[in-house]
Amino acid sequence: MQGKHATIVRPTQERAMVGYLETTRSPHQDRVIFLLSMKTGLRAKAIASLTWAMVTDAAGQIGEAPGPRTRINSLEPCSATLACFLGDTEVPTPSTR
């Protein structure tokens, strides 16, 4: 049995989803989860298993981190949203990403 290929999400669909997430009860959390899935390719179980140590460096800063299994290697696409989730900045709008 062959597996299904992932569906490619167009930028307009992504913006629509991010816009919808702004109306939910936990918009920051929902946006972080969505962007981690979209931008890093993490699946639901991997996202649910994340710890802050996996997304921050020793100084507590969000960003690139070494190690293939213990840290997420490419957080650049969603680092602004993660920073907002931590309360450091305002949520970036889709047009400023």
Buried (B, 14 or more C-beta within 10 A) or exposed (E): EEEEEEEEEEEEEBBEBBEEBEEEEEBBEBBBBBBBBBBBEBEEEBBEEBEEEBBBEEEEEBBEBEEEEEBBEEBEEBBBBBBBBBEEEEBBEEEEB
